[in-house]
Amino acid sequence: MWCHNPEGLDPAVEITFRDDRCIRCGSCQAICEQEAISWMNNAPVTFSDLCIRCGDCTEVCYAEARETVGKEMSVDQVMAEIESDMAFYDESGGGVTLSGGEPFLQAVFAQSILERCKNKGIHTVVDTCGFAMWEDLEKISGYTDLFLFDLKFLDDEKHREYTGVSNEVILTNLSKLSRPGNAIVIRLPLIPGINDDDDHIHSLGSACGIAAKYTRY
């Protein structure tokens, strides 16, 4: 419910709209052949059931209030982007992080990228919620230097309420992944009023075998 990249939930290309940038010129509505954009309360409103995500509206949006998010790329194209920053990795000691959205939504593609990175000596990180098939996680672990593993709730009922899925697979995957040789950083996104209470934080720390030490800002 608090996804920081909601446009990553759908594998298809998304059209984003930022109302604070819109100058109300009406160009988007005029060019839309699907009549998916209407004018309501002095603002353009897009009806998702009519929009085919062609991107025509983004091309005529002079204020850049509308943008196309996402595009199809091959492994070679992604690697070309990655390799263009090799000098930066060497200088900083950093590397490549696969995040999202959820990288295991494209597990085979992610494995190919990670394998190519490791062959070139590039440090690799996978940022995941852990909701994936164990077979995919196991394959990718061989090419991953560090996992950033998000845990949102230990309580399965609350996990279902706020994410839409059970955490059973997630906790099982974390248990299997927590074996010698796999570096893991467990991260808890603190959402005010939802999972930031002291009891939940300490119970999560206890379940992970650590003392939960944190500072509220």
Secondary structure, DSSP 8 states (H G I E B T S, - for coil): ---S-GGGSSSS-EEEE-TTT-----HHHHH-TT--EEEETTEEEE-TTT-----HHHHT-TT--EEEE-----HHHHHHHHHTTHHHHHHHS-EEEE-SS-GGGGHHHHHHHHHHHHHTT-EEEEEE-S-S-HHHHHHHHTT-SEEEEE---SSHHHHHHHHSS-SHHHHHHHHHH-STT--EEEE----TTTT--HHHHHHHHHHTTS-------
